[in-house]
Every structure is written in C-alpha cells, then in structure tokens.
Amino acid sequence: MAIDDLKKILDQRPVGCVLMGLDVGRKTIGIALSDSTQAIATPLRTIRRTKFSRDMEAIKGIIEEYEIGGFVMGLPLNMDGSEGRRCQSVRDFAAEFDRALAWDQEPWIALWDERLSTHAVESFVDEFVDIKKRRAKEKGILDKLAAQHILQGALDYINAQI
C-alpha cells in the first residue's frame, strides 16, 4: 500500500479496525480515533512536537494501545485546491512516519483534504464550548478536534462509497 489520496486508495483500506486521524502541524499533532466499524471519529489527544523520534514514540504508544490498522492525515490544500508548502510538509511527514513505523507490511496512510477544518473547529468552540479560542489552543483542544473533523470527513466519504 502507498501513501496517497483517500479517493485513490479507498479499495485498499483496512476493514474492521480502528483508524487514526492526524492533524499534523508545525508545533502539534492532533490525534483522533475511529471506532472499529469506521463510522465515528473521537478526539483523543494532542502531542506537542519536539523531535520526530519523540513524536513517533508517543504515536507508537497510541498505535499499540488502540491496535490501529490505518491512518488518515489531513492535507492542507489551498482554497483553490492546489498544494502549497504545508502540503509538502505533510507529505514529507507521512513518508517519514511510514519509514518509522517499520511494520511487517506497509501501512495504509490516506491523505484527506482538510480545508476549513480549523475554521470549522474554531467556530464550534466559539459557539458551543465555554472556553476562549486562545485557551483552547494552549490546551490542545483545537488540534485534537481538528483531527476528529478530518477523520470524520474521511469516514463519511468511505461510508458513502461502500
């Protein structure tokens, strides 16, 4: 399996297992998990980025604990659908992530358009959560909610296709 757009590798997705959603930023990585039926995404946690090896240690712990079978990473496309520097950064992270996992088989890593995910999450926090955006960002709430939003969008797409 390869690292590619979800729409291109949908038929290769692992079934009956938990998927991990990742919102990869420069300072943090938001993480969300699906249920094993791949219907519902739930925010899990935010990792403050330090060194890649430490980031992977934290992620590998989650992979083992929840028996993750595949991954969905948010791809920050420009509003016109083109890819900019942030997309290349996520693609580079995905390639390093793939190498660092060192699984017996190549992991399924799908990239999913995350345009407006941060805006949607910030709007949700503004409207429904009794916390200021700045405080939510400091606590990592926005990042794990963004990961949930990305993963849920991918799950909705998957379930609409099957």
BELNOR-V776896 format. One record per pair of residues at least 24 apart in sequence whose ideal C-beta (glycine too) atoms are under 8 Angstrom apart, sorted by the first residue. I is the first residue (numbers start at 0). J is the second residue. If there is no record, write none. Layout:
# BELNOR-V776896
i=I j=J
i=I j=J
This chain:
# BELNOR-V776896
i=0 j=104
i=0 j=105
i=0 j=106
i=0 j=107
i=0 j=108
i=1 j=105
i=1 j=108
i=2 j=90
i=2 j=93
i=2 j=94
i=2 j=97
i=2 j=108
i=2 j=110
i=3 j=108
i=3 j=109
i=3 j=110
i=4 j=74
i=4 j=109
i=4 j=110
i=4 j=111
i=5 j=71
i=5 j=109
i=5 j=110
i=5 j=111
i=5 j=153
i=5 j=156
i=5 j=157
i=6 j=156
i=8 j=107
i=8 j=109
i=9 j=109
i=9 j=157
i=9 j=160
i=11 j=107
i=12 j=69
i=12 j=107
i=12 j=109
i=12 j=157
i=13 j=68
i=13 j=69
i=13 j=107
i=15 j=68
i=16 j=66
i=16 j=67
i=16 j=68
i=16 j=69
i=17 j=65
i=17 j=66
i=17 j=67
i=17 j=68
i=18 j=67
i=18 j=68
i=18 j=69
i=18 j=70
i=18 j=71
i=18 j=150
i=18 j=153
i=18 j=154
i=19 j=58
i=19 j=61
i=19 j=62
i=19 j=65
i=19 j=67
i=19 j=69
i=19 j=70
i=19 j=71
i=19 j=150
i=20 j=70
i=20 j=71
i=20 j=72
i=20 j=73
i=20 j=146
i=20 j=147
i=20 j=149
i=20 j=150
i=20 j=151
i=20 j=153
i=21 j=70
i=21 j=71
i=21 j=72
i=21 j=73
i=21 j=146
i=21 j=149
i=22 j=73
i=22 j=113
i=22 j=116
i=22 j=142
i=22 j=143
i=22 j=145
i=22 j=146
i=22 j=149
i=23 j=72
i=23 j=73
i=23 j=88
i=23 j=89
i=23 j=92
i=24 j=48
i=24 j=142
i=25 j=88
i=27 j=139
i=27 j=142
i=28 j=54
i=28 j=58
i=28 j=142
i=28 j=146
i=29 j=139
i=29 j=141
i=29 j=142
i=29 j=143
i=29 j=144
i=29 j=145
i=29 j=146
i=29 j=147
i=30 j=58
i=30 j=61
i=30 j=143
i=30 j=146
i=31 j=143
i=31 j=146
i=31 j=147
i=31 j=149
i=31 j=150
i=31 j=151
i=32 j=65
i=32 j=67
i=32 j=150
i=33 j=150
i=33 j=154
i=37 j=154
i=37 j=157
i=37 j=158
i=38 j=154
i=38 j=158
i=39 j=151
i=39 j=154
i=40 j=146
i=40 j=147
i=40 j=148
i=40 j=150
i=40 j=151
i=40 j=154
i=41 j=147
i=42 j=143
i=42 j=144
i=42 j=146
i=42 j=147
i=43 j=143
i=43 j=146
i=44 j=139
i=44 j=143
i=45 j=139
i=45 j=140
i=45 j=142
i=45 j=143
i=47 j=139
i=51 j=95
i=51 j=99
i=52 j=99
i=55 j=96
i=55 j=99
i=58 j=96
i=59 j=100
i=62 j=100
i=68 j=107
i=69 j=106
i=69 j=107
i=69 j=108
i=69 j=109
i=70 j=96
i=70 j=106
i=70 j=107
i=70 j=108
i=70 j=109
i=71 j=109
i=71 j=110
i=71 j=111
i=71 j=149
i=71 j=150
i=71 j=153
i=72 j=108
i=72 j=109
i=72 j=110
i=72 j=111
i=72 j=149
i=73 j=110
i=73 j=111
i=73 j=112
i=73 j=113
i=73 j=116
i=73 j=145
i=73 j=146
i=73 j=149
i=74 j=110
i=74 j=111
i=74 j=112
i=74 j=113
i=75 j=113
i=75 j=114
i=76 j=112
i=76 j=113
i=76 j=114
i=77 j=114
i=78 j=114
i=109 j=153
i=111 j=149
i=111 j=150
i=111 j=152
i=111 j=153
i=111 j=156
i=112 j=152
i=113 j=145
i=113 j=148
i=113 j=149
i=113 j=152
i=116 j=145
i=116 j=148
i=116 j=149
i=116 j=152
i=117 j=141
i=117 j=145
i=119 j=148
i=120 j=144
i=120 j=145
i=120 j=148
